[in-house]
């Protein structure tokens, strides 16, 4: 696989599920209590529980009690809404501490009222007061004080007289902290999904715009320019037809050659938009076609175990087929240009409700993932349709790129 700066590189400990990647040493450290760096981070977090609990408890009780006491007045709404905003902000601090000290990566929520244009004072106030995360955070901060007193006391005693069992005490207490935070400080699953869909929509729109610009550029610089030159040549040939027939005939013959070249460029452009072989014969034949054009010295072997062929009802959605085709095409193009490989292999198969693709080569390896690079763009497109894109490319090779796409049928035909 290619190893230029535009390729997304192998991720440490990569697998088929996205998420936080950790080194083997850190994974081993997470697996057992012991006198290690993680234990001291847990001790630090447990010692902060009491001061954070005091501040959070005072903030929550003051905001809710004062706001509820003045609820019959407009001031009460202001106080309660402002208190909930402050409580929500305090929750962000807690998530930061959990992330930094306990490696508990809780997703950040969307802003209150996200996605709603404008809105008057009462609309914004209602959004704040009906925000579920703000009220869950208030409950978390209310419970934080008694829990903080307990954890502070137990941790302090363990540091002094229970040193032999300190790692087990801190692990147990911090586990409760993780569970409490995950249940009360995390945004609702629907909110997280909405954010993911918004990000995916932006990726798809950007990709579509980039494709349109590429098609426009190819037409303008390629076939259109050639056809304009052809029209001019035919005009000159028409002028010379009576006074110099031989020259005119030669010019017409040259124009005929230009027509063939223009037609070939248009065919190549059409194949780049959506190849006819993919529509007519399915992904298996389309992958074999793109593999036959790859310039790897030893050739590309295609192993495809896919249902369908020309039977469209059993094939994936046309959009999924298109993404799969262009992903393999781009990967093989980069293998030819950058990998220094002698052979490559493309595997495609169905696994449950997933379309699986794997492209391997025996090249130099060392593929790296850089934002804005070519393969990073491929990864974004795959993930925009809830797919998975994983690169395994140690220095020296071989390189394996695994792609998982949802097997969708019945639409886009």
The 8 nearest C-alpha neighbors of each residue, nearest first, counted from 0:
[[1, 338, 334, 398, 364, 362, 360, 2],
 [2, 0, 338, 337, 334, 333, 3, 366],
 [1, 3, 366, 365, 364, 6, 338, 367],
 [4, 2, 5, 1, 6, 337, 366, 367],
 [3, 5, 6, 367, 2, 369, 372, 368],
 [6, 4, 372, 373, 3, 369, 374, 7],
 [5, 7, 374, 368, 367, 4, 366, 3],
 [368, 8, 6, 367, 374, 369, 375, 366],
 [367, 9, 368, 7, 366, 6, 390, 10],
 [8, 10, 390, 391, 392, 367, 366, 11],
 [11, 9, 13, 12, 8, 390, 391, 20],
 [10, 12, 13, 20, 9, 22, 21, 391],
 [11, 13, 20, 10, 14, 21, 22, 23],
 [14, 12, 10, 11, 389, 15, 20, 391],
 [15, 13, 16, 12, 389, 17, 10, 390],
 [14, 16, 17, 389, 387, 13, 388, 401],
 [15, 17, 14, 18, 387, 13, 389, 388],
 [18, 16, 15, 19, 387, 14, 13, 20],
 [19, 17, 20, 16, 13, 14, 15, 21],
 [18, 20, 21, 17, 104, 13, 12, 16],
 [19, 21, 12, 11, 18, 22, 13, 10],
 [22, 20, 25, 26, 19, 23, 12, 11],
 [21, 23, 25, 24, 26, 12, 11, 20],
 [24, 22, 26, 25, 27, 21, 12, 28],
 [23, 25, 27, 22, 26, 28, 21, 29],
 [26, 24, 28, 22, 27, 23, 21, 29],
 [27, 25, 23, 29, 28, 24, 22, 21],
 [28, 26, 30, 24, 29, 25, 23, 31],
 [29, 27, 25, 26, 30, 31, 24, 37],
 [30, 28, 26, 27, 31, 25, 32, 37],
 [29, 31, 27, 28, 26, 32, 25, 33],
 [30, 32, 29, 28, 33, 27, 170, 167],
 [33, 31, 166, 167, 170, 30, 34, 38],
 [32, 34, 166, 35, 31, 38, 167, 28],
 [33, 35, 38, 166, 36, 32, 39, 37],
 [36, 34, 38, 37, 33, 39, 28, 32],
 [35, 37, 39, 38, 40, 34, 28, 41],
 [36, 38, 40, 39, 35, 41, 28, 29],
 [39, 37, 41, 35, 40, 36, 166, 34],
 [40, 38, 42, 41, 36, 37, 43, 35],
 [39, 41, 43, 37, 100, 42, 38, 44],
 [40, 42, 38, 44, 39, 43, 169, 45],
 [41, 43, 39, 45, 40, 44, 46, 38],
 [44, 42, 40, 46, 41, 45, 39, 47],
 [45, 43, 41, 47, 46, 42, 100, 40],
 [46, 44, 42, 48, 47, 43, 150, 151],
 [45, 47, 43, 151, 44, 48, 42, 49],
 [48, 46, 44, 45, 49, 50, 51, 43],
 [47, 49, 147, 45, 51, 46, 52, 50],
 [48, 50, 147, 52, 51, 148, 47, 53],
 [51, 49, 53, 52, 47, 48, 54, 147],
 [52, 50, 48, 54, 49, 53, 55, 47],
 [51, 53, 144, 143, 49, 55, 50, 54],
 [52, 54, 50, 56, 51, 55, 144, 49],
 [55, 53, 51, 57, 56, 52, 58, 50],
 [54, 56, 140, 58, 52, 57, 53, 51],
 [57, 55, 141, 59, 53, 58, 140, 54],
 [56, 58, 54, 60, 55, 59, 61, 53],
 [59, 57, 55, 61, 56, 60, 62, 54],
 [60, 58, 56, 62, 61, 57, 137, 63],
 [59, 61, 57, 63, 62, 64, 58, 56],
 [62, 60, 58, 64, 59, 63, 65, 57],
 [63, 61, 82, 59, 65, 60, 64, 66],
 [62, 64, 66, 60, 65, 61, 67, 59],
 [65, 63, 67, 61, 66, 60, 62, 68],
 [66, 64, 68, 62, 67, 63, 61, 69],
 [65, 67, 79, 75, 78, 63, 69, 68],
 [68, 66, 70, 64, 69, 65, 63, 75],
 [69, 67, 65, 66, 70, 64, 75, 71],
 [68, 70, 75, 66, 67, 71, 72, 65],
 [71, 69, 75, 67, 72, 68, 66, 76],
 [72, 70, 69, 75, 73, 68, 67, 76],
 [73, 71, 74, 70, 75, 69, 76, 68],
 [72, 74, 75, 76, 77, 71, 70, 69],
 [73, 75, 77, 72, 76, 78, 69, 70],
 [76, 74, 69, 70, 66, 78, 73, 72],
 [77, 75, 79, 73, 74, 78, 80, 70],
 [76, 78, 74, 80, 75, 79, 81, 73],
 [77, 79, 66, 75, 81, 76, 80, 82],
 [80, 78, 66, 82, 76, 81, 77, 62],
 [79, 81, 83, 77, 82, 78, 127, 76],
 [82, 80, 84, 78, 83, 79, 77, 85],
 [81, 83, 62, 79, 85, 80, 84, 78],
 [84, 82, 86, 80, 85, 81, 133, 87],
 [83, 85, 87, 81, 82, 86, 88, 80],
 [86, 84, 88, 82, 83, 87, 89, 81],
 [87, 85, 83, 89, 88, 84, 82, 137],
 [88, 86, 90, 133, 84, 89, 85, 83],
 [89, 87, 85, 91, 90, 86, 84, 92],
 [90, 88, 86, 92, 91, 87, 85, 93],
 [89, 91, 93, 87, 88, 92, 136, 94],
 [90, 92, 94, 88, 89, 93, 95, 87],
 [93, 91, 95, 89, 90, 94, 96, 88],
 [94, 92, 90, 96, 95, 91, 97, 89],
 [95, 93, 97, 91, 92, 96, 98, 90],
 [94, 96, 92, 98, 93, 97, 99, 91],
 [95, 97, 93, 99, 98, 94, 100, 92],
 [98, 96, 94, 101, 103, 95, 100, 99],
 [99, 97, 102, 103, 95, 104, 96, 101],
 [98, 100, 96, 97, 102, 95, 101, 103],
 [101, 99, 40, 97, 96, 98, 102, 44],
 [100, 102, 97, 103, 98, 99, 41, 40],
 [103, 101, 98, 100, 99, 104, 97, 96],
 [104, 102, 98, 101, 97, 105, 177, 99],
 [103, 105, 98, 102, 106, 97, 94, 95],
 [106, 104, 185, 103, 94, 107, 181, 98],
 [107, 105, 185, 108, 104, 186, 191, 94],
 [106, 108, 105, 109, 186, 185, 91, 94],
 [109, 107, 186, 106, 110, 185, 191, 190],
 [108, 110, 113, 111, 107, 190, 194, 186],
 [111, 109, 113, 112, 108, 114, 107, 87],
 [112, 110, 113, 109, 127, 126, 130, 123],
 [111, 113, 115, 126, 110, 114, 123, 127],
 [114, 112, 110, 111, 115, 109, 116, 126],
 [113, 115, 112, 116, 110, 111, 109, 117],
 [116, 114, 113, 112, 117, 118, 111, 123],
 [115, 117, 114, 118, 113, 112, 119, 123],
 [118, 116, 115, 119, 123, 122, 112, 114],
 [117, 119, 122, 123, 116, 120, 115, 121],
 [118, 120, 122, 121, 123, 117, 124, 125],
 [119, 121, 123, 122, 124, 118, 125, 117],
 [122, 120, 124, 123, 119, 125, 118, 126],
 [121, 123, 125, 119, 124, 120, 118, 126],
 [122, 124, 126, 120, 125, 121, 119, 118],
 [125, 123, 121, 127, 126, 122, 120, 80],
 [124, 126, 128, 122, 127, 123, 129, 121],
 [127, 125, 123, 129, 124, 128, 112, 130],
 [128, 126, 124, 130, 125, 129, 80, 123],
 [127, 129, 125, 130, 126, 80, 124, 83],
 [128, 130, 126, 127, 125, 131, 134, 133],
 [131, 129, 127, 133, 128, 132, 126, 134],
 [132, 130, 134, 133, 129, 135, 128, 187],
 [131, 133, 135, 134, 130, 136, 186, 184],
 [134, 132, 87, 136, 131, 135, 130, 83],
 [133, 135, 137, 136, 131, 132, 138, 130],
 [136, 134, 132, 138, 183, 137, 133, 131],
 [135, 137, 139, 133, 134, 138, 184, 132],
 [138, 136, 134, 140, 135, 139, 59, 141],
 [139, 137, 141, 135, 136, 140, 142, 134],
 [138, 140, 136, 142, 137, 141, 143, 183],
 [141, 139, 143, 55, 137, 142, 138, 56],
 [140, 142, 138, 56, 139, 143, 137, 144],
 [143, 141, 139, 140, 144, 145, 138, 146],
 [142, 144, 52, 140, 146, 141, 147, 145],
 [143, 145, 52, 147, 146, 142, 53, 56],
 [146, 144, 148, 147, 143, 142, 149, 52],
 [145, 147, 143, 149, 144, 148, 150, 142],
 [146, 148, 49, 48, 144, 150, 145, 149],
 [149, 147, 145, 151, 146, 49, 150, 152],
 [148, 150, 146, 152, 147, 151, 153, 145],
 [149, 151, 147, 153, 152, 148, 154, 45],
 [152, 150, 46, 148, 154, 149, 153, 147],
 [151, 153, 155, 149, 150, 154, 148, 156],
 [154, 152, 156, 150, 155, 151, 157, 149],
 [153, 155, 157, 151, 156, 152, 150, 158],
 [154, 156, 158, 152, 157, 153, 151, 159],
 [157, 155, 153, 159, 158, 154, 160, 152],
 [156, 158, 161, 154, 159, 162, 155, 165],
 [159, 157, 155, 162, 156, 154, 160, 161],
 [160, 158, 156, 157, 161, 162, 155, 154],
 [159, 161, 157, 162, 156, 158, 163, 155],
 [162, 160, 157, 163, 164, 159, 165, 158],
 [161, 163, 165, 157, 158, 164, 160, 159],
 [164, 162, 161, 165, 166, 157, 160, 167],
 [163, 165, 162, 167, 166, 161, 168, 157],
 [164, 166, 162, 168, 167, 157, 163, 169],
 [167, 165, 32, 33, 169, 168, 164, 38],
 [166, 168, 170, 165, 164, 169, 32, 171],
 [169, 167, 165, 171, 170, 166, 172, 164],
 [168, 170, 172, 166, 171, 167, 173, 165],
 [169, 171, 167, 173, 168, 172, 166, 174],
 [170, 172, 174, 168, 169, 173, 167, 175],
 [171, 173, 169, 175, 174, 170, 168, 176],
 [172, 174, 176, 170, 175, 171, 169, 177],
 [175, 173, 177, 171, 176, 172, 170, 178],
 [174, 176, 178, 172, 173, 177, 179, 171],
 [177, 175, 173, 179, 174, 178, 180, 172],
 [178, 176, 174, 180, 175, 179, 181, 173],
 [177, 179, 181, 175, 176, 180, 182, 174],
 [180, 178, 176, 182, 177, 181, 175, 183],
 [179, 181, 184, 177, 183, 182, 178, 176],
 [180, 182, 178, 185, 179, 183, 184, 177],
 [181, 183, 179, 180, 178, 184, 185, 177],
 [184, 182, 135, 180, 181, 185, 136, 139],
 [185, 183, 180, 136, 181, 182, 186, 90],
 [184, 186, 181, 183, 105, 106, 182, 187],
 [187, 185, 108, 132, 190, 188, 184, 191],
 [186, 188, 190, 189, 185, 191, 132, 108],
 [187, 189, 191, 190, 192, 186, 185, 193],
 [190, 188, 192, 187, 191, 193, 186, 194],
 [191, 189, 193, 187, 192, 188, 194, 186],
 [190, 192, 188, 194, 189, 193, 195, 187],
 [191, 193, 189, 195, 194, 190, 196, 188],
 [194, 192, 190, 196, 195, 191, 189, 197],
 [193, 195, 197, 191, 192, 196, 198, 190],
 [196, 194, 192, 198, 193, 197, 199, 191],
 [195, 197, 199, 193, 198, 194, 200, 192],
 [198, 196, 200, 194, 199, 195, 193, 201],
 [197, 199, 195, 201, 196, 200, 194, 202],
 [200, 198, 383, 196, 202, 201, 197, 195],
 [199, 201, 197, 203, 202, 198, 196, 204],
 [200, 202, 204, 198, 199, 203, 205, 197],
 [203, 201, 199, 205, 200, 204, 206, 198],
 [202, 204, 206, 200, 205, 201, 207, 199],
 [203, 205, 207, 201, 206, 202, 200, 208],
 [206, 204, 208, 202, 203, 207, 201, 209],
 [207, 205, 209, 203, 208, 204, 202, 210],
 [206, 208, 210, 204, 209, 205, 203, 211],
 [209, 207, 205, 211, 206, 210, 204, 212],
 [208, 210, 206, 212, 207, 211, 205, 213],
 [211, 209, 213, 207, 212, 208, 214, 206],
 [210, 212, 208, 214, 213, 209, 215, 207],
 [211, 213, 215, 209, 210, 214, 216, 208],
 [214, 212, 210, 216, 211, 215, 217, 209],
 [215, 213, 217, 211, 216, 212, 218, 210],
 [214, 216, 212, 218, 213, 217, 219, 211],
 [217, 215, 213, 219, 214, 218, 220, 212],
 [218, 216, 214, 220, 221, 219, 215, 213],
 [217, 219, 215, 221, 222, 216, 223, 220],
 [220, 218, 216, 223, 217, 221, 215, 224],
 [219, 221, 217, 218, 224, 216, 223, 222],
 [222, 220, 218, 217, 224, 223, 219, 225],
 [221, 223, 225, 261, 218, 224, 226, 264],
 [224, 222, 226, 219, 225, 218, 221, 227],
 [225, 223, 227, 226, 222, 221, 220, 219],
 [224, 226, 222, 228, 223, 227, 229, 221],
 [227, 225, 229, 223, 228, 224, 222, 230],
 [228, 226, 224, 230, 229, 225, 223, 231],
 [227, 229, 231, 225, 226, 230, 232, 224],
 [230, 228, 226, 232, 227, 231, 254, 225],
 [229, 231, 227, 233, 228, 232, 226, 234],
 [230, 232, 234, 228, 229, 233, 235, 227],
 [233, 231, 229, 235, 234, 230, 236, 228],
 [232, 234, 236, 230, 235, 231, 237, 229],
 [235, 233, 231, 237, 232, 236, 230, 238],
 [234, 236, 238, 232, 237, 233, 231, 239],
 [235, 237, 247, 233, 239, 234, 238, 250],
 [238, 236, 240, 234, 235, 239, 233, 247],
 [237, 239, 235, 236, 240, 234, 241, 242],
 [240, 238, 243, 236, 242, 237, 247, 241],
 [239, 241, 244, 237, 247, 238, 243, 242],
 [242, 240, 239, 243, 244, 238, 237, 247],
 [241, 243, 239, 240, 244, 238, 247, 245],
 [244, 242, 239, 246, 245, 240, 241, 247],
 [245, 243, 240, 247, 246, 241, 248, 242],
 [246, 244, 248, 247, 243, 249, 240, 250],
 [245, 247, 249, 248, 244, 243, 250, 239],
 [246, 248, 236, 244, 250, 240, 245, 249],
 [249, 247, 251, 245, 250, 246, 244, 252],
 [250, 248, 252, 246, 247, 251, 253, 245],
 [249, 251, 247, 253, 252, 248, 236, 254],
 [250, 252, 254, 248, 253, 249, 247, 255],
 [253, 251, 255, 249, 254, 250, 248, 256],
 [254, 252, 250, 256, 255, 251, 249, 257],
 [253, 255, 251, 257, 256, 252, 229, 250],
 [256, 254, 252, 258, 253, 257, 251, 259],
 [255, 257, 253, 259, 254, 258, 260, 252],
 [256, 258, 254, 260, 255, 259, 261, 253],
 [259, 257, 261, 255, 256, 260, 262, 254],
 [260, 258, 262, 256, 257, 261, 263, 255],
 [259, 261, 257, 263, 262, 258, 264, 256],
 [262, 260, 258, 264, 222, 263, 259, 257],
 [263, 261, 265, 259, 264, 260, 258, 266],
 [262, 264, 266, 260, 265, 261, 267, 259],
 [263, 265, 267, 261, 262, 266, 268, 222],
 [264, 266, 268, 262, 267, 263, 269, 261],
 [267, 265, 263, 269, 268, 264, 270, 262],
 [268, 266, 270, 264, 265, 269, 263, 271],
 [267, 269, 265, 271, 266, 270, 264, 272],
 [270, 268, 266, 272, 271, 267, 265, 273],
 [269, 271, 274, 267, 273, 268, 272, 266],
 [270, 272, 268, 269, 273, 267, 274, 325],
 [273, 271, 269, 270, 268, 274, 214, 210],
 [274, 272, 270, 271, 269, 275, 321, 277],
 [275, 273, 270, 276, 277, 269, 271, 272],
 [274, 276, 278, 277, 279, 273, 270, 280],
 [277, 275, 279, 280, 274, 278, 285, 281],
 [278, 276, 281, 285, 275, 274, 282, 280],
 [277, 279, 275, 276, 281, 280, 274, 273],
 [280, 278, 276, 277, 309, 275, 281, 308],
 [281, 279, 309, 308, 276, 277, 284, 278],
 [282, 280, 277, 308, 283, 284, 309, 278],
 [281, 283, 285, 284, 277, 286, 320, 324],
 [284, 282, 286, 285, 281, 303, 287, 305],
 [283, 285, 287, 286, 282, 281, 280, 288],
 [284, 286, 282, 288, 277, 287, 283, 276],
 [287, 285, 289, 288, 283, 284, 282, 290],
 [286, 288, 290, 284, 285, 289, 291, 301],
 [289, 287, 285, 291, 286, 290, 284, 292],
 [288, 290, 286, 292, 291, 287, 328, 285],
 [291, 289, 287, 293, 292, 288, 299, 286],
 [290, 292, 288, 289, 293, 287, 299, 298],
 [291, 293, 289, 290, 294, 288, 287, 295],
 [294, 292, 290, 291, 295, 331, 335, 289],
 [293, 295, 335, 296, 292, 298, 291, 332],
 [294, 296, 298, 335, 297, 293, 341, 342],
 [297, 295, 341, 298, 294, 342, 340, 299],
 [298, 296, 342, 341, 295, 299, 343, 294],
 [299, 297, 295, 296, 342, 300, 343, 294],
 [298, 300, 343, 344, 290, 342, 301, 297],
 [299, 301, 344, 345, 343, 302, 298, 290],
 [302, 300, 345, 344, 346, 303, 287, 299],
 [303, 301, 346, 345, 347, 300, 304, 344],
 [304, 302, 347, 346, 305, 283, 348, 301],
 [305, 303, 348, 347, 302, 306, 349, 283],
 [304, 306, 348, 303, 349, 307, 283, 347],
 [307, 305, 313, 308, 314, 304, 349, 310],
 [306, 308, 310, 313, 314, 309, 311, 305],
 [307, 309, 281, 280, 310, 306, 283, 311],
 [308, 310, 280, 311, 307, 281, 279, 278],
 [311, 309, 307, 308, 312, 313, 314, 281],
 [310, 312, 314, 313, 309, 307, 308, 281],
 [311, 313, 310, 314, 409, 408, 307, 315],
 [314, 312, 307, 311, 310, 306, 315, 408],
 [313, 315, 307, 311, 312, 306, 408, 316],
 [316, 314, 408, 407, 406, 320, 319, 317],
 [315, 317, 408, 407, 319, 318, 410, 411],
 [316, 318, 320, 319, 411, 321, 315, 412],
 [317, 319, 321, 320, 316, 322, 411, 315],
 [320, 318, 322, 316, 321, 317, 323, 315],
 [321, 319, 317, 323, 318, 322, 324, 315],
 [320, 322, 318, 324, 319, 323, 317, 325],
 [321, 323, 319, 325, 324, 320, 326, 318],
 [324, 322, 320, 326, 321, 325, 319, 327],
 [325, 323, 321, 327, 326, 322, 320, 328],
 [324, 326, 328, 322, 327, 323, 329, 321],
 [327, 325, 323, 329, 328, 324, 322, 330],
 [326, 328, 330, 324, 329, 325, 331, 323],
 [327, 329, 325, 331, 326, 330, 324, 332],
 [330, 328, 332, 326, 327, 331, 325, 333],
 [329, 331, 327, 333, 332, 328, 326, 334],
 [332, 330, 334, 328, 333, 329, 327, 335],
 [333, 331, 329, 335, 334, 330, 328, 336],
 [332, 334, 336, 330, 335, 331, 337, 1],
 [333, 335, 338, 331, 0, 332, 1, 336],
 [336, 334, 332, 333, 295, 294, 337, 331],
 [337, 335, 333, 334, 332, 338, 1, 339],
 [336, 338, 1, 334, 333, 339, 335, 2],
 [337, 339, 1, 0, 334, 362, 340, 363],
 [340, 338, 362, 337, 363, 341, 335, 334],
 [362, 341, 339, 361, 338, 342, 360, 295],
 [342, 340, 297, 296, 295, 361, 339, 362],
 [343, 341, 297, 298, 340, 360, 299, 295],
 [344, 342, 360, 299, 359, 300, 298, 361],
 [343, 345, 300, 359, 299, 358, 301, 360],
 [344, 346, 358, 301, 357, 302, 300, 359],
 [347, 345, 302, 357, 356, 303, 301, 358],
 [348, 346, 356, 303, 355, 304, 302, 357],
 [349, 347, 304, 355, 305, 303, 354, 350],
 [348, 350, 354, 353, 355, 305, 351, 304],
 [351, 349, 353, 352, 354, 348, 355, 406],
 [352, 350, 353, 349, 354, 406, 405, 355],
 [351, 353, 406, 350, 405, 354, 349, 407],
 [354, 352, 405, 406, 350, 351, 404, 349],
 [353, 355, 349, 404, 406, 403, 405, 348],
 [354, 356, 403, 348, 347, 402, 349, 353],
 [357, 355, 347, 402, 346, 401, 403, 354],
 [356, 358, 401, 346, 400, 345, 402, 359],
 [357, 359, 345, 400, 344, 399, 346, 401],
 [360, 358, 399, 344, 343, 398, 400, 357],
 [359, 361, 343, 362, 398, 0, 397, 342],
 [362, 360, 397, 340, 396, 342, 341, 398],
 [340, 361, 363, 338, 339, 396, 360, 364],
 [362, 364, 395, 396, 338, 339, 394, 365],
 [365, 363, 396, 394, 392, 395, 398, 393],
 [364, 366, 394, 2, 393, 392, 367, 363],
 [365, 367, 2, 8, 392, 364, 6, 1],
 [8, 368, 366, 7, 6, 9, 365, 369],
 [7, 8, 369, 367, 6, 375, 370, 366],
 [368, 370, 7, 372, 5, 371, 367, 6],
 [371, 369, 372, 375, 368, 7, 5, 376],
 [370, 372, 375, 369, 376, 373, 5, 374],
 [373, 371, 5, 375, 370, 369, 374, 6],
 [374, 372, 5, 376, 375, 6, 377, 371],
 [373, 375, 6, 377, 376, 7, 372, 378],
 [374, 376, 378, 372, 7, 377, 373, 370],
 [377, 375, 379, 374, 373, 378, 372, 380],
 [376, 378, 374, 380, 375, 379, 381, 326],
 [377, 379, 375, 381, 376, 380, 388, 382],
 [380, 378, 376, 382, 377, 381, 383, 375],
 [381, 379, 383, 377, 378, 382, 376, 203],
 [380, 382, 386, 378, 383, 379, 384, 377],
 [381, 383, 386, 385, 379, 384, 380, 387],
 [382, 384, 199, 380, 381, 385, 379, 202],
 [385, 383, 382, 386, 381, 380, 199, 404],
 [386, 384, 382, 383, 381, 387, 405, 404],
 [385, 387, 382, 404, 381, 403, 384, 405],
 [386, 388, 403, 402, 382, 381, 389, 15],
 [389, 387, 402, 378, 401, 381, 403, 386],
 [390, 388, 401, 400, 402, 387, 15, 391],
 [391, 389, 400, 9, 399, 392, 8, 401],
 [392, 390, 9, 399, 398, 400, 393, 389],
 [391, 393, 398, 364, 9, 365, 366, 396],
 [394, 392, 365, 396, 364, 395, 391, 397],
 [395, 393, 365, 364, 396, 392, 363, 366],
 [394, 396, 363, 364, 393, 397, 365, 362],
 [397, 395, 364, 363, 398, 393, 394, 362],
 [396, 398, 361, 364, 362, 360, 392, 395],
 [397, 399, 392, 0, 396, 364, 360, 359],
 [398, 400, 359, 391, 358, 390, 392, 401],
 [399, 401, 390, 358, 357, 389, 391, 359],
 [402, 400, 357, 389, 356, 388, 399, 390],
 [403, 401, 388, 356, 387, 355, 357, 389],
 [402, 404, 355, 387, 386, 354, 353, 356],
 [403, 405, 386, 354, 353, 406, 355, 402],
 [406, 404, 353, 407, 354, 352, 386, 403],
 [407, 405, 353, 352, 354, 315, 404, 408],
 [406, 408, 316, 315, 405, 409, 319, 410],
 [409, 407, 316, 315, 410, 314, 406, 312],
 [408, 410, 316, 312, 412, 411, 407, 315],
 [411, 409, 412, 316, 408, 317, 407, 318],
 [410, 412, 317, 316, 318, 409, 408, 319],
 [411, 410, 317, 409, 316, 311, 408, 318]]
